Amino acid sequence: MKDSIFGLANKTALVTGASRGIGRAIALAFAQAGAEVFICSRKAESIEAAAKAIREQTGARVEWMAADVSQRQAVDQLAAEALRRMGKIDILVNNAGWNIPQAIDEIQDKDWDYLIELNLTNCMRLTRAIVPDMKKRRWGRVIHISSMMAMGSTPKRNAYSATKAALVGMARASALDLGPWNITVNCIAPGPIATEMPMTLLSKEQQEQMTQRTALGRWGQPEEIAWPTLFLASEAARYITGQVIVVDGGCLARII
């Protein structure tokens, strides 16, 4: 695998929001494919534990940093530290994000601003900081973790859907900006994946309703997002850019 067209031998990746869930699964898949990985999350204890576990499972080099990427200064510091410690970043995965459910006439400015910073602005700033290094070597992969909520939605998902849809637009525009340097930019749009956020925010009844919406009759697992992300990061996806891969178990295929 490491030496195949789907492998990441001699590549270095930066993955945000990687202490658990989708981000951790992506970091693990990258390490298994041969990459060196730099991971971050807000809490030092949890991201250090994730790095240790991935090292033990794969034998790969895994570095970590605690960083709250809803804060602009922290994003800038993260980029600088990742480049300093790893020497280069070939692959950037903007995964960190959150949701605060509010109806359109209930949205609080502080919550809207927080989600814009965390789900969208941090992705722009981190991409802007890392891309010059990719340009020097004329190779790079930028992958934003969007959501099926970018293409459809449910009540009280205003800020979340807005930010995840904006990620898709930004990916398409920056794919055009960066294509001449052999840098691809794409989005993965997960559907119902069994991670902390939906399990925390949705009631048991809402979780079951989402299960019934899928064609496969179940929620996805974090590794089922990690594998298509690994594909986009690999040489096998070198002619794919400005695209969105929806990984939703068939949710968006259903009309009623």
C-alpha positions as CSV (number, residue, x, y, z in Angstrom):
1,M,0.0,0.0,0.0
2,K,2.7,2.5,1.0
3,D,4.5,2.2,-2.3
4,S,1.4,1.8,-4.5
5,I,-0.3,4.6,-6.4
6,F,-2.7,4.9,-3.5
7,G,0.2,5.2,-1.0
8,L,1.7,8.3,0.7
9,A,5.3,7.3,1.0
10,N,7.6,10.4,1.4
11,K,4.6,12.6,2.0
12,T,3.8,14.8,5.0
13,A,0.3,15.7,6.0
14,L,-1.3,18.2,8.4
15,V,-4.7,17.2,9.7
16,T,-6.8,19.5,12.0
17,G,-9.3,18.4,14.5
18,A,-7.6,15.0,14.7
19,S,-7.9,14.0,18.4
20,R,-11.0,11.9,17.6
21,G,-13.6,11.0,15.1
22,I,-13.1,11.7,11.4
23,G,-9.9,13.7,11.8
24,R,-8.2,10.9,13.9
25,A,-9.3,8.3,11.3
26,I,-7.9,10.3,8.5
27,A,-4.6,10.8,10.3
28,L,-4.4,7.0,11.0
29,A,-5.2,6.1,7.4
30,F,-2.5,8.5,6.2
31,A,0.1,7.1,8.6
32,Q,-0.8,3.5,7.5
33,A,-0.3,4.6,3.9
34,G,3.3,5.8,4.7
35,A,2.9,9.5,5.4
36,E,4.4,11.5,8.2
37,V,1.6,13.3,10.0
38,F,1.2,16.5,12.0
39,I,-2.1,16.6,13.9
40,C,-3.8,19.3,16.1
41,S,-6.8,19.8,18.3
42,R,-7.7,22.1,21.1
43,K,-6.8,20.0,24.1
44,A,-3.2,19.0,24.6
45,E,-4.0,15.8,26.5
46,S,-6.3,14.4,23.9
47,I,-4.2,15.2,20.8
48,E,-1.1,13.9,22.5
49,A,-2.9,10.6,23.2
50,A,-4.1,10.4,19.6
51,A,-0.6,10.9,18.3
52,K,0.8,8.2,20.6
53,A,-1.9,5.7,19.6
54,I,-1.3,6.3,15.9
55,R,2.4,5.9,16.3
56,E,2.0,2.6,18.2
57,Q,-0.4,1.3,15.5
58,T,1.6,2.3,12.5
59,G,5.2,3.1,13.5
60,A,4.9,6.3,11.5
61,R,6.2,9.7,12.6
62,V,3.3,11.6,14.2
63,E,3.8,15.1,15.7
64,W,1.1,17.0,17.5
65,M,0.2,20.5,18.7
66,A,-2.6,21.9,20.8
67,A,-4.3,24.7,18.8
68,D,-7.8,26.3,18.9
69,V,-8.3,26.9,15.2
70,S,-11.2,29.2,15.8
71,Q,-8.6,31.7,16.8
72,R,-6.7,33.4,13.9
73,Q,-3.4,33.7,15.7
74,A,-3.5,30.1,16.7
75,V,-4.0,29.1,13.0
76,D,-1.0,31.1,12.0
77,Q,1.1,29.6,14.7
78,L,-0.1,26.1,13.8
79,A,1.0,26.6,10.1
80,A,4.4,28.0,11.1
81,E,5.0,25.2,13.7
82,A,4.0,22.4,11.3
83,L,6.3,23.6,8.6
84,R,9.2,24.2,11.0
85,R,8.9,20.7,12.6
86,M,8.0,18.7,9.5
87,G,10.1,20.5,7.0
88,K,7.3,20.5,4.4
89,I,3.5,19.9,4.2
90,D,2.4,18.0,1.1
91,I,-1.2,17.4,2.2
92,L,-3.5,19.7,4.1
93,V,-6.8,18.4,5.5
94,N,-9.1,21.0,7.0
95,N,-11.3,18.9,9.2
96,A,-11.9,20.9,12.4
97,G,-15.5,22.1,12.7
98,W,-18.6,22.3,14.8
99,N,-22.3,23.0,14.8
100,I,-24.6,25.1,17.0
101,P,-28.2,24.4,15.9
102,Q,-30.3,27.6,15.7
103,A,-33.2,28.7,13.6
104,I,-32.7,31.7,11.3
105,D,-34.6,34.0,13.6
106,E,-32.7,32.7,16.7
107,I,-29.1,32.9,15.6
108,Q,-26.9,34.7,18.1
109,D,-24.1,36.9,16.6
110,K,-21.5,35.3,18.8
111,D,-22.4,31.8,17.6
112,W,-22.6,32.8,14.0
113,D,-19.2,34.5,14.2
114,Y,-17.7,31.5,16.0
115,L,-18.8,29.0,13.4
116,I,-17.7,31.3,10.5
117,E,-14.2,31.5,12.1
118,L,-14.0,27.8,12.9
119,N,-15.6,26.2,9.9
120,L,-14.6,28.5,7.2
121,T,-12.1,31.3,8.0
122,N,-9.6,28.9,9.6
123,C,-9.6,26.8,6.5
124,M,-8.8,29.8,4.3
125,R,-6.1,31.0,6.6
126,L,-4.4,27.6,7.0
127,T,-4.6,27.0,3.3
128,R,-3.1,30.4,2.6
129,A,-0.3,29.8,5.0
130,I,0.6,26.3,3.7
131,V,0.1,26.7,-0.1
132,P,3.4,28.7,-0.7
133,D,5.4,25.7,0.5
134,M,3.5,23.4,-1.9
135,K,4.0,25.8,-4.8
136,K,7.8,25.7,-4.3
137,R,7.7,21.9,-4.9
138,R,4.9,22.1,-7.5
139,W,2.9,19.4,-5.7
140,G,0.1,19.5,-3.1
141,R,-3.3,18.3,-1.9
142,V,-5.8,20.5,-0.1
143,I,-8.9,18.7,1.2
144,H,-11.7,20.4,3.0
145,I,-14.1,18.3,5.1
146,S,-17.5,19.8,4.1
147,S,-20.8,18.1,4.7
148,M,-23.9,16.9,2.9
149,M,-25.5,19.8,4.7
150,A,-23.8,22.0,2.0
151,M,-26.2,20.6,-0.6
152,G,-29.3,20.0,1.6
153,S,-30.2,20.8,5.1
154,T,-32.5,20.3,8.1
155,P,-34.0,22.9,10.4
156,K,-31.7,24.9,12.6
157,R,-28.6,24.2,10.6
158,N,-28.2,27.8,9.2
159,A,-24.7,28.7,10.1
160,Y,-23.4,25.1,9.7
161,S,-24.9,24.7,6.2
162,A,-23.7,28.2,5.2
163,T,-20.1,27.5,6.2
164,K,-20.0,24.0,4.7
165,A,-21.4,25.3,1.4
166,A,-18.9,28.1,1.4
167,L,-16.1,25.5,1.7
168,V,-17.3,23.9,-1.6
169,G,-17.2,27.3,-3.3
170,M,-13.8,28.1,-2.0
171,A,-12.5,24.7,-3.1
172,R,-13.7,25.2,-6.6
173,A,-12.2,28.7,-6.9
174,S,-8.9,27.8,-5.3
175,A,-8.6,24.7,-7.5
176,L,-8.4,27.1,-10.4
177,D,-5.9,29.3,-8.6
178,L,-3.6,26.4,-7.7
179,G,-3.9,24.1,-10.6
180,P,-0.9,25.6,-12.5
181,W,1.3,24.4,-9.6
182,N,0.0,20.8,-9.7
183,I,-2.0,21.4,-6.5
184,T,-5.4,19.9,-6.3
185,V,-8.2,21.2,-4.0
186,N,-11.3,19.1,-3.2
187,C,-14.0,18.5,-0.6
188,I,-15.3,15.4,1.1
189,A,-18.9,15.8,2.2
190,P,-19.8,13.4,4.9
191,G,-23.4,12.4,5.7
192,P,-24.4,10.7,8.9
193,I,-21.2,9.5,10.5
194,A,-21.2,8.2,14.1
195,T,-19.0,10.8,15.8
196,E,-19.4,12.9,18.9
197,M,-21.0,15.9,17.2
198,P,-24.2,14.3,15.8
199,M,-24.5,11.9,18.7
200,T,-24.4,14.9,21.1
201,L,-26.7,17.2,19.1
202,L,-29.3,14.8,17.8
203,S,-31.9,13.0,19.9
204,K,-32.3,9.2,19.7
205,E,-35.4,9.8,17.5
206,Q,-33.5,12.1,15.2
207,Q,-30.6,9.6,14.9
208,E,-33.1,6.9,13.9
209,Q,-34.7,9.2,11.4
210,M,-31.3,9.8,9.8
211,T,-30.6,6.0,9.7
212,Q,-33.8,5.5,7.8
213,R,-32.9,8.2,5.3
214,T,-29.8,6.3,4.2
215,A,-29.9,3.8,1.4
216,L,-27.7,1.5,3.4
217,G,-29.7,1.6,6.6
218,R,-27.0,2.6,8.9
219,W,-24.7,5.4,10.1
220,G,-21.2,5.5,8.6
221,Q,-18.0,5.1,10.6
222,P,-15.1,7.6,10.6
223,E,-12.8,5.3,8.6
224,E,-15.4,5.4,5.8
225,I,-14.6,9.1,5.4
226,A,-10.8,8.5,5.9
227,W,-10.6,6.1,2.9
228,P,-11.9,8.5,0.2
229,T,-9.8,11.3,1.8
230,L,-6.8,9.1,1.4
231,F,-7.7,8.5,-2.2
232,L,-7.9,12.3,-2.9
233,A,-4.5,12.7,-1.2
234,S,-2.8,10.1,-3.3
235,E,-1.4,10.1,-6.8
236,A,-4.3,8.1,-8.0
237,A,-6.5,11.3,-7.7
238,R,-4.0,13.6,-9.5
239,Y,-6.6,14.6,-12.2
240,I,-9.4,15.3,-9.7
241,T,-9.7,18.9,-8.5
242,G,-12.5,21.4,-7.7
243,Q,-14.8,18.5,-6.8
244,V,-17.0,17.2,-4.0
245,I,-17.2,13.6,-3.1
246,V,-20.3,12.9,-1.1
247,V,-20.0,10.1,1.4
248,D,-23.5,9.8,2.9
249,G,-24.7,6.2,2.6
250,G,-27.2,7.4,0.0
251,C,-29.0,10.1,2.0
252,L,-29.1,12.6,-0.8
253,A,-30.3,10.1,-3.2
254,R,-33.7,9.9,-1.4
255,I,-36.4,12.4,-2.2
256,I,-39.0,11.1,0.3
